[in-house]
């Protein structure tokens, strides 16, 4: 995963996804360090949405970056602790939810539980597909 030009060819698996998320989000917690099965759940959620390569995921995260930043600012994971950001896994799930109303994973309910239908305000910051 040294060169970004080759990212589109790297299949998502435990190693490639973990490595990519650590590189992309070095300052964010990697939740699945303590719970490796959470990475399996994320890979499953990506695959059922036909996101099969690191390049596919990278494009999604690039397109949704601004929207996710605004979402996180307005809906931090711990409102009483503004200094604790979402985990890398949480950012991926937020990106998927902002792109797809039908995205519903059991793990994601922790992020969106009680979330108002106000996701539309963040979607206007999503870049168009190339």
VOKOLLO-519185 format. One record per residue: x, y, z of N, C-alpha, C in turn; residue in three letters; residue number from 1. Coordinates in pm, 1 decimal. Each point is the difference from the previous one (the first is absolute). Example, Ala and Ser with C-alpha at 12.3 -4.5 7.8 and 13.67 -1.06 7.14 Angstrom:
+----------+----------+----------+----------+----------+----------+----------+----------+----------+---------+-----+
!     n_xx !     n_yy !     n_zz !    ca_xx !    ca_yy !    ca_zz !     c_xx !     c_yy !     c_zz ! residuo ! num !
+----------+----------+----------+----------+----------+----------+----------+----------+----------+---------+-----+
!   1319.0 !   -569.0 !    780.0 !    -89.0 !    119.0 !      0.0 !     90.0 !    120.0 !      0.0 !     ALA !   1 !
!    -35.0 !    105.0 !    -72.0 !     82.0 !    119.0 !      6.0 !    -77.0 !    109.0 !     73.0 !     SER !   2 !
+----------+----------+----------+----------+----------+----------+----------+----------+----------+---------+-----+
***
This chain:
+----------+----------+----------+----------+----------+----------+----------+----------+----------+---------+-----+
!     n_xx !     n_yy !     n_zz !    ca_xx !    ca_yy !    ca_zz !     c_xx !     c_yy !     c_zz ! residuo ! num !
+----------+----------+----------+----------+----------+----------+----------+----------+----------+---------+-----+
!     81.8 !   -119.3 !      0.0 !    -81.8 !    119.3 !      0.0 !     86.0 !    125.4 !      0.0 !     UNK !   1 !
!    120.4 !    -11.5 !    -47.9 !     91.1 !    112.6 !     -0.1 !    -50.0 !    110.0 !    -92.8 !     UNK !   2 !
!    -38.4 !    -36.3 !   -119.5 !    -39.6 !    100.6 !    -98.0 !   -151.6 !      2.3 !    -13.1 !     UNK !   3 !
!    -56.4 !    117.8 !      3.5 !   -144.2 !     13.4 !    -10.1 !    -51.9 !    -43.1 !   -135.4 !     UNK !   4 !
!     81.5 !      4.9 !   -103.4 !    -46.7 !    -38.4 !   -133.1 !    -34.3 !   -148.4 !     -5.0 !     UNK !   5 !
!     58.1 !    -79.9 !     85.7 !    -28.2 !   -142.4 !      2.4 !   -111.2 !    -37.0 !     98.1 !     UNK !   6 !
!    -50.9 !     97.0 !     75.2 !   -101.7 !    -30.1 !     99.4 !   -123.3 !    -63.5 !    -59.7 !     UNK !   7 !
!    -35.3 !     39.9 !   -119.2 !   -123.9 !    -50.6 !    -58.3 !      3.1 !   -151.0 !    -18.9 !     UNK !   8 !
!    118.3 !    -57.9 !     -3.2 !     12.5 !   -143.8 !    -21.8 !      6.5 !    -81.9 !    128.2 !     UNK !   9 !
!     17.1 !     62.4 !    114.2 !     17.9 !    -74.1 !    124.9 !   -135.2 !    -44.5 !     53.8 !     UNK !  10 !
!    -18.9 !   -131.3 !      8.4 !   -124.9 !    -56.1 !     53.3 !     -9.0 !     29.3 !    149.5 !     UNK !  11 !
!   -120.0 !     28.6 !     45.4 !    -21.1 !     23.9 !    142.1 !      2.4 !   -133.5 !     72.9 !     UNK !  12 !
!     87.5 !     -8.3 !     99.1 !      5.0 !   -113.6 !     91.0 !     44.2 !     54.3 !    135.5 !     UNK !  13 !
!     15.8 !    -87.6 !     96.6 !     35.5 !     45.9 !    134.4 !    127.4 !     83.6 !      0.7 !     UNK !  14 !
!    101.9 !    -47.8 !    -67.0 !    128.4 !     70.1 !      1.5 !     -3.3 !    130.8 !    -77.5 !     UNK !  15 !
!    -54.2 !     -4.2 !   -122.0 !      2.0 !    121.0 !    -82.9 !    -87.4 !    110.8 !     58.7 !     UNK !  16 !
!   -116.3 !    -35.7 !     53.5 !    -88.7 !    100.9 !     57.5 !     61.4 !     58.8 !    126.4 !     UNK !  17 !
!     53.1 !    -84.2 !     85.2 !     63.0 !     47.8 !    122.0 !    116.3 !     93.9 !    -32.9 !     UNK !  18 !
!     83.6 !    -39.5 !    -93.9 !    114.6 !     82.3 !    -39.5 !    -46.3 !    133.3 !    -59.5 !     UNK !  19 !
!    -98.5 !     -4.8 !    -86.9 !    -49.5 !    122.6 !    -63.2 !    -57.8 !     96.5 !    103.9 !     UNK !  20 !
!    -83.7 !    -51.1 !     90.2 !    -62.7 !     87.6 !     99.6 !    103.9 !     59.4 !     95.2 !     UNK !  21 !
!    100.9 !    -76.6 !     35.4 !    106.4 !     52.2 !     87.4 !     77.7 !    111.8 !    -70.0 !     UNK !  22 !
!     22.2 !    -17.1 !   -128.2 !     74.2 !    100.7 !    -76.0 !    -86.2 !    124.7 !    -24.4 !     UNK !  23 !
!   -125.0 !    -20.8 !    -35.1 !    -88.7 !    112.3 !    -30.1 !    -37.1 !     79.3 !    125.1 !     UNK !  24 !
!    -20.9 !    -70.9 !    111.5 !    -44.3 !     63.6 !    124.0 !     96.6 !    -30.4 !    115.2 !     UNK !  25 !
!    123.5 !     48.9 !     -7.3 !     98.3 !    -35.0 !    102.6 !    -34.5 !     51.1 !    140.2 !     UNK !  26 !
!    -82.8 !    104.0 !      8.3 !    -34.0 !     56.9 !    130.6 !   -132.1 !    -52.1 !     56.1 !     UNK !  27 !
!    -63.0 !    -90.8 !    -72.0 !   -127.6 !    -55.1 !     47.4 !     19.6 !   -139.2 !     57.7 !     UNK !  28 !
!    -82.1 !    -29.3 !     96.2 !      3.1 !   -133.0 !     61.4 !    -40.2 !   -104.2 !   -103.0 !     UNK !  29 !
!     61.5 !   -113.4 !      9.3 !    -36.8 !   -114.6 !    -82.7 !    -74.3 !    -96.0 !     91.9 !     UNK !  30 !
!   -131.9 !      8.1 !     -0.6 !    -84.4 !    -73.3 !     93.8 !     24.7 !   -149.2 !     -5.2 !     UNK !  31 !
!     25.8 !    -51.8 !   -118.7 !      9.5 !   -144.0 !    -12.8 !    129.7 !    -56.7 !     56.5 !     UNK !  32 !
!     91.5 !     84.1 !     49.2 !    118.7 !    -53.9 !     66.9 !    -40.4 !    -87.9 !    117.4 !     UNK !  33 !
!    -96.9 !     44.2 !     76.2 !    -47.1 !    -77.5 !    114.8 !   -108.7 !    -98.7 !    -34.8 !     UNK !  34 !
!    -65.0 !     20.1 !   -113.8 !   -111.1 !    -84.5 !    -43.3 !     17.7 !    -32.1 !   -148.3 !     UNK !  35 !
!     86.3 !    -95.3 !    -33.7 !     29.8 !    -28.8 !   -140.7 !   -123.3 !    -33.8 !    -84.0 !     UNK !  36 !
!   -102.1 !    -54.6 !     60.5 !   -119.3 !    -35.3 !    -78.0 !    -69.3 !    123.6 !    -56.0 !     UNK !  37 !
!     20.9 !    117.1 !     60.1 !    -60.9 !    122.1 !    -52.7 !     53.2 !     32.4 !   -139.3 !     UNK !  38 !
!    124.7 !    -33.5 !    -25.2 !     55.5 !     20.8 !   -133.9 !    -67.4 !    -94.7 !    -99.3 !     UNK !  39 !
!    -26.6 !   -122.3 !     42.7 !    -73.3 !    -94.8 !    -85.3 !   -138.3 !     54.7 !    -34.8 !     UNK !  40 !
!    -68.4 !     57.5 !     97.9 !   -132.5 !     57.7 !    -25.4 !      8.3 !    114.3 !   -100.2 !     UNK !  41 !
!    101.4 !     83.4 !     14.1 !     16.1 !    111.3 !    -92.8 !     27.9 !    -51.4 !   -141.1 !     UNK !  42 !
!     85.5 !    -99.6 !    -12.3 !     28.6 !    -57.5 !   -131.8 !   -126.6 !    -58.4 !    -60.6 !     UNK !  43 !
!    -78.9 !    -67.0 !     79.5 !   -127.2 !    -55.2 !    -47.8 !    -90.1 !    112.7 !    -51.9 !     UNK !  44 !
!    -12.2 !    106.6 !     78.6 !    -83.8 !    112.7 !    -42.1 !     50.3 !     63.7 !   -129.2 !     UNK !  45 !
!    130.8 !      6.5 !    -16.8 !     55.8 !     55.5 !   -123.0 !    -29.8 !    -91.1 !   -118.6 !     UNK !  46 !
!     17.2 !   -128.9 !     19.3 !    -20.4 !    -94.6 !   -109.9 !   -144.4 !     -5.8 !    -46.9 !     UNK !  47 !
!    -95.3 !      7.3 !     92.0 !   -139.6 !     -5.7 !    -46.2 !    -38.3 !    126.5 !    -75.5 !     UNK !  48 !
!     80.1 !    103.4 !     13.1 !    -20.4 !    123.2 !    -76.9 !     91.5 !      5.8 !   -121.6 !     UNK !  49 !
!     63.5 !   -111.8 !    -30.8 !     89.3 !    -14.0 !   -115.0 !    121.5 !     93.0 !      6.3 !     UNK !  50 !
!     43.9 !     26.1 !    120.5 !    123.3 !     75.1 !     21.7 !    105.5 !   -105.7 !     28.3 !     UNK !  51 !
!     75.1 !    -35.0 !   -103.4 !     87.2 !   -117.0 !     10.3 !    148.5 !     31.0 !      0.7 !     UNK !  52 !
!     36.7 !    121.9 !    -35.3 !    142.4 !     34.2 !     -0.1 !     25.1 !    122.2 !     88.7 !     UNK !  53 !
!    124.3 !     14.5 !     39.9 !     39.2 !    117.9 !     76.8 !    -24.8 !    125.8 !    -83.0 !     UNK !  54 !
!     19.8 !     -9.1 !   -130.0 !    -26.3 !    114.2 !    -88.0 !   -146.7 !     42.2 !      2.5 !     UNK !  55 !
!    -90.9 !    -98.1 !      0.2 !   -143.6 !     30.9 !      8.9 !    -30.3 !     75.2 !    129.5 !     UNK !  56 !
!     54.0 !    -50.8 !    110.2 !    -22.9 !     62.9 !    130.0 !     63.6 !    138.7 !      4.6 !     UNK !  57 !
!    119.0 !     11.7 !    -53.2 !     70.3 !    127.7 !      0.3 !    -83.0 !    107.8 !    -72.1 !     UNK !  58 !
!    -55.6 !    -33.7 !   -113.0 !    -83.8 !     95.1 !    -74.1 !   -119.1 !     45.9 !     83.6 !     UNK !  59 !
!    -63.1 !    -92.8 !     68.9 !   -115.3 !     33.6 !     84.4 !     42.5 !     93.0 !    112.9 !     UNK !  60 !
!    109.8 !    -32.7 !     65.0 !     46.3 !     83.1 !    111.8 !     43.3 !    138.7 !    -46.9 !     UNK !  61 !
!     56.3 !      8.6 !   -118.1 !     35.9 !    130.3 !    -55.7 !   -125.8 !     81.6 !    -31.2 !     UNK !  62 !
!    -97.3 !    -64.4 !    -62.6 !   -124.4 !     70.0 !    -37.8 !    -75.2 !     51.6 !    121.9 !     UNK !  63 !
!      2.9 !    -74.1 !    109.1 !    -81.7 !     33.7 !    116.6 !     77.4 !     72.9 !    109.1 !     UNK !  64 !
!    125.6 !     27.6 !    -21.2 !     84.9 !     54.5 !    106.0 !    -57.5 !    126.1 !     63.5 !     UNK !  65 !
!    -37.3 !     97.7 !    -79.1 !    -52.1 !    126.6 !     53.6 !   -131.2 !    -23.2 !     76.5 !     UNK !  66 !
!    -87.5 !    -81.2 !    -56.1 !   -127.8 !    -28.8 !     65.7 !     21.8 !    -69.7 !    133.7 !     UNK !  67 !
!     93.0 !    -92.8 !      3.9 !     28.6 !    -73.5 !    123.7 !     60.6 !     92.5 !    105.1 !     UNK !  68 !
!     89.3 !     88.6 !    -43.1 !     60.2 !     95.1 !     94.1 !   -108.0 !     86.3 !     65.8 !     UNK !  69 !
!    -93.5 !     48.6 !    -79.6 !   -108.5 !     81.7 !     54.8 !    -92.0 !    -81.9 !     90.2 !     UNK !  70 !
!    -29.2 !   -122.6 !    -42.4 !    -82.9 !    -88.1 !     82.0 !     66.0 !    -23.2 !    135.6 !     UNK !  71 !
!    128.1 !    -31.4 !     -1.9 !     71.4 !    -28.1 !    124.7 !      3.5 !    123.3 !     90.6 !     UNK !  72 !
!     16.6 !    116.6 !    -59.6 !      1.8 !    123.6 !     78.7 !   -134.5 !     21.6 !     70.4 !     UNK !  73 !
!   -108.8 !    -26.2 !    -71.0 !   -133.7 !     23.0 !     55.5 !    -53.7 !   -116.7 !     82.4 !     UNK !  74 !
!     54.6 !   -118.7 !    -22.0 !    -46.4 !   -119.9 !     71.1 !    119.4 !    -82.4 !     46.6 !     UNK !  75 !
!     78.5 !     52.7 !     94.4 !    117.5 !    -75.1 !     45.8 !    -43.4 !   -129.8 !     68.8 !     UNK !  76 !
!     88.8 !    -99.2 !      2.0 !    -36.8 !   -127.6 !     60.9 !    -27.1 !     13.0 !    149.8 !     UNK !  77 !
!     69.3 !     91.4 !     64.4 !    -18.3 !     24.2 !    143.3 !    -17.9 !    149.6 !     21.2 !     UNK !  78 !
!   -124.7 !     48.6 !     -1.6 !    -23.1 !    144.7 !      9.1 !     67.5 !     65.9 !    119.6 !     UNK !  79 !
!     14.7 !    -74.3 !    108.3 !     63.4 !     57.3 !    119.1 !    152.5 !      4.5 !    -12.3 !     UNK !  80 !
!     54.2 !    -68.4 !   -101.6 !    145.3 !     -3.3 !    -22.9 !     28.1 !     34.6 !   -145.9 !     UNK !  81 !
!      0.3 !    125.9 !    -31.8 !     20.0 !     45.7 !   -137.9 !    137.7 !    -37.8 !    -55.0 !     UNK !  82 !
!     92.2 !    -38.9 !     87.1 !    135.3 !    -32.2 !    -44.0 !     14.5 !   -144.2 !    -49.0 !     UNK !  83 !
!   -104.7 !    -79.2 !     10.9 !      5.9 !   -139.6 !    -43.9 !    -73.4 !    -13.1 !   -133.7 !     UNK !  84 !
!     73.8 !    -26.7 !   -106.8 !    -64.5 !    -12.4 !   -132.0 !    -56.1 !   -140.6 !    -21.9 !     UNK !  85 !
!    -73.9 !    -16.6 !   -108.5 !    -45.1 !   -133.0 !    -39.9 !    121.1 !    -85.5 !    -33.2 !     UNK !  86 !
!    -16.1 !   -127.3 !     12.6 !    104.8 !    -92.9 !    -40.9 !      7.9 !     -1.8 !   -152.7 !     UNK !  87 !
!    105.5 !    -57.6 !    -51.3 !     13.1 !    -14.6 !   -145.3 !   -117.3 !    -79.6 !    -55.5 !     UNK !  88 !
!    -38.8 !   -104.7 !     69.7 !   -113.7 !    -81.8 !    -42.2 !   -128.4 !     83.0 !      0.0 !     UNK !  89 !
!    -17.4 !     83.4 !    100.6 !   -118.0 !     85.5 !      7.0 !     -7.4 !     96.0 !   -117.0 !     UNK !  90 !
!    113.3 !     54.0 !    -41.1 !      3.6 !     91.6 !   -114.5 !    -44.6 !    -71.6 !   -127.0 !     UNK !  91 !
!     45.6 !   -123.9 !    -18.7 !    -41.7 !    -76.4 !   -117.8 !   -150.9 !    -20.4 !      2.7 !     UNK !  92 !
!    -53.9 !    -35.1 !    114.2 !   -144.7 !    -25.1 !     10.4 !    -81.1 !    127.8 !    -21.3 !     UNK !  93 !
!     47.9 !    111.1 !     50.7 !    -68.7 !    127.8 !    -23.0 !      0.5 !     32.5 !   -149.1 !     UNK !  94 !
!    113.2 !    -20.9 !    -64.9 !      9.3 !     25.6 !   -144.9 !   -101.3 !    -84.1 !    -76.2 !     UNK !  95 !
!     -9.7 !   -126.8 !     36.0 !    -94.2 !    -88.6 !    -68.8 !   -144.5 !     42.5 !     24.6 !     UNK !  96 !
!    -30.7 !     40.0 !    121.8 !   -136.2 !     42.2 !     32.9 !    -36.0 !    129.0 !    -73.6 !     UNK !  97 !
!     94.1 !     90.9 !    -11.3 !    -28.3 !    124.3 !    -71.1 !    -24.2 !    -24.1 !   -149.0 !     UNK !  98 !
!     63.2 !   -101.0 !    -55.1 !    -20.1 !    -32.0 !   -141.2 !   -125.1 !    -82.9 !    -24.8 !     UNK !  99 !
!    -42.4 !    -75.4 !     98.7 !   -106.1 !    -98.1 !    -21.8 !    -94.3 !     -4.8 !    119.2 !     UNK ! 100 !
!   -120.6 !     54.4 !    -16.6 !    -99.1 !     -3.6 !    107.0 !    -30.2 !   -141.7 !     46.6 !     UNK ! 101 !
!     13.0 !    -94.2 !    -91.2 !    -32.3 !   -138.0 !     34.2 !    111.9 !    -70.4 !     75.2 !     UNK ! 102 !
!    115.3 !     67.2 !     12.9 !    108.7 !    -61.8 !     74.0 !    -42.1 !    -14.3 !    145.1 !     UNK ! 103 !
!     -9.1 !   -121.6 !     41.6 !    -37.5 !    -26.0 !    138.6 !     73.7 !   -123.9 !     45.4 !     UNK ! 104 !
!     98.3 !     21.5 !     80.1 !     73.1 !   -112.2 !     58.1 !    -21.3 !      5.6 !    150.2 !     UNK ! 105 !
!     -3.8 !   -114.4 !     59.4 !    -24.7 !     -6.9 !    143.6 !     98.4 !     88.6 !     76.0 !     UNK ! 106 !
!    125.3 !     -2.9 !    -38.3 !    101.6 !     79.0 !     68.6 !    -26.3 !    149.5 !    -19.9 !     UNK ! 107 !
!    -52.6 !     37.7 !   -115.6 !    -22.4 !    141.2 !    -30.8 !   -110.2 !     62.2 !     82.8 !     UNK ! 108 !
!    -87.2 !    -81.0 !     54.7 !   -107.4 !     58.4 !     79.8 !     55.6 !     75.1 !    120.0 !     UNK ! 109 !
!    119.7 !    -36.0 !     44.5 !     61.3 !     72.6 !    111.7 !     27.6 !    144.3 !    -39.3 !     UNK ! 110 !
!     39.2 !     22.7 !   -124.0 !     31.3 !    134.5 !    -46.5 !   -127.2 !     78.6 !    -27.2 !     UNK ! 111 !
!    -97.7 !    -63.4 !    -63.7 !   -117.2 !     71.8 !    -48.4 !   -123.0 !    -16.2 !     87.9 !     UNK ! 112 !
!     12.9 !    -63.8 !    115.2 !   -113.1 !    -19.4 !     89.5 !    -56.4 !    136.1 !     40.3 !     UNK ! 113 !
!   -127.1 !     18.9 !    -25.0 !    -64.7 !    125.3 !     33.7 !     35.5 !    114.9 !    -92.5 !     UNK ! 114 !
!     69.6 !    -30.0 !   -108.4 !     41.6 !    104.3 !    -93.2 !   -123.0 !     52.3 !    -74.4 !     UNK ! 115 !
!    -16.7 !    129.8 !     -0.9 !   -111.8 !     56.4 !    -76.6 !     20.4 !    -24.8 !   -148.7 !     UNK ! 116 !
!   -103.3 !     17.7 !    -74.0 !      6.5 !    -20.1 !   -144.6 !     77.4 !    113.1 !    -68.4 !     UNK ! 117 !
!     81.0 !     68.7 !     73.9 !     72.0 !    114.5 !    -52.1 !    127.7 !    -31.5 !    -73.3 !     UNK ! 118 !
!     14.2 !   -121.7 !    -49.2 !    121.9 !    -32.8 !    -72.9 !      7.6 !     74.0 !   -133.2 !     UNK ! 119 !
!   -113.5 !     46.8 !    -51.1 !     -2.1 !     72.7 !   -127.3 !     90.8 !    122.3 !      3.5 !     UNK ! 120 !
!      5.6 !     66.4 !    113.5 !     82.3 !    121.0 !      8.1 !    148.0 !    -30.1 !    -21.0 !     UNK ! 121 !
!     43.3 !   -122.2 !     28.3 !    140.1 !    -37.3 !    -19.0 !     25.0 !    -52.0 !   -141.3 !     UNK ! 122 !
!   -100.9 !    -56.5 !    -60.1 !     15.8 !    -59.3 !   -133.3 !     33.6 !    102.9 !   -106.9 !     UNK ! 123 !
!    -35.1 !    123.0 !     20.6 !     32.3 !    102.4 !   -101.0 !    149.9 !     25.1 !     -9.1 !     UNK ! 124 !
!     76.2 !    -51.2 !     95.9 !    145.7 !     16.4 !     -1.8 !     72.2 !   -120.1 !    -61.5 !     UNK ! 125 !
!    -75.3 !    -98.7 !    -45.4 !     59.8 !   -117.0 !    -61.0 !     34.2 !     32.9 !   -145.3 !     UNK ! 126 !
!    121.7 !    -31.1 !    -37.9 !     44.4 !     24.9 !   -137.0 !    -65.5 !    -99.5 !    -95.2 !     UNK ! 127 !
!    -23.8 !     39.8 !   -123.2 !    -60.3 !    -93.2 !    -97.5 !     97.0 !   -112.9 !    -34.4 !     UNK ! 128 !
!    -57.8 !   -110.9 !    -45.6 !     83.3 !   -112.7 !    -44.4 !     74.9 !     40.0 !   -124.8 !     UNK ! 129 !
!    119.7 !    -53.1 !    -12.4 !     80.3 !     28.7 !   -119.9 !    -38.2 !    -93.4 !   -110.8 !     UNK ! 130 !
+----------+----------+----------+----------+----------+----------+----------+----------+----------+---------+-----+
***
